[in-house]
């Protein structure tokens, strides 16, 4: 029996955080594109952890599975963005946790960015 290779049908842009300075010299956080990757994603629901009536941390709402290379492995606090051909963001997720499935595939646990 021949093993079938997993097909990734979506293209997402990996982004890493960068800190720059504004005109007043204050640090501002932005994002820089790293690489476009083939992947699949699925929404799994979500929620929020509450402490004292205040939102502490959103729980995972999307799982992204992707192939990866060692030089461009996403990390927690990176972003994954679904971008249309015109360069507009359709959906953006913040990566919360990264799990290595094998030497070529990763599973990212993400929350939808605001």
N, C-alpha and C positions, 0 to 999 in steps of 0.2 A: 504494500500500500504506500502510495506517495503522499507525503505531507504537503498540505497546501500552505502557501505563504499568505499571511494576513494582508488584506487589502485596506489601505488607508485612502479614504475618499475625500477628505477635507484638507485644505491648506490653511495653516495658521502661521502668524508671524510671532516669533519669540522676541521679547523685549527685555532688556535689563535696565535697572535704574541707574541714572546718572545724576550727580549733583553739580549744579552750575550756580553762578552768582548773578543776581539781577543788577539793575543800574545802581541801586543803593548799597550794593555789596553784600546783601543778604543771601544765604544759600537757598536755592529752590530745587525741588526734585522734579526731574523729567524722565523721559524714556528714550532709549535709542534702540533701533531695530537691529537684531543680531542675525537672524536667518529665518527664511520661510521653510516650514517643515510639513510633511505629509502626516496626517493623523486622523483619528476618529474621536468624537466626543459624544458624551451622553449626559443629559441632565438627570440627576438622581434625587432631586428635592433639595431641601435645605432648611435652615432655621437659624435661630440666634441663641447664643448662650446669654442668659440674663443673670445679673448679680445686683441685687438691691434695686431692681426695676430699671437698670441701665443696661444697654447692649454692651456686652464685653467683647464678644467675638462671633462673627457669623460662622456657621458650620458649612461643610462642603456642599456645594450645589451642582458641581459638574466634575466629571472624570474624563480626562483626556489621555488617550494612549497614542504613543508615537514612537517612531524609530529615532535613534539619536547617534551622534558621533561624540567621541570623548572631548574634542575641542569646543563643542557647542552644547554642552549639557545644561539644561535649564536648572535653576536653583529656586529654593523658596524665596518669595518676595519678588520674583520676576513676573512678567505679564505674558499672556498669550492672547492674541487678537485675531478675530476673524475679519479680514479686510476685503472689501470689494475691489474690482479691477481699477477703480478710480482713486483708490487710496483712502477711502473713508472707512472708519471703524464701524462694523456692524454689531459686534459683541466683543467685550473685553473681559478677561478673567484674571484674577490675581492668584498666583500659585501659592498654596499653603504648605504642601508636602510633596515630595518626589520619592517614588518607589521604583527601584530597578527590577523589572520582570525577568530579564535575562541580559546577555551582553550586548543586545541590539535594541531593546525596547524598554520604554519607561511608562509608568502610569503617574499622572499628575493629578493631585486632588486640589480643586480650585473653587473659588467663590467669585461670583459675578462682581465686577468692579462698578463703582457708582459713578 
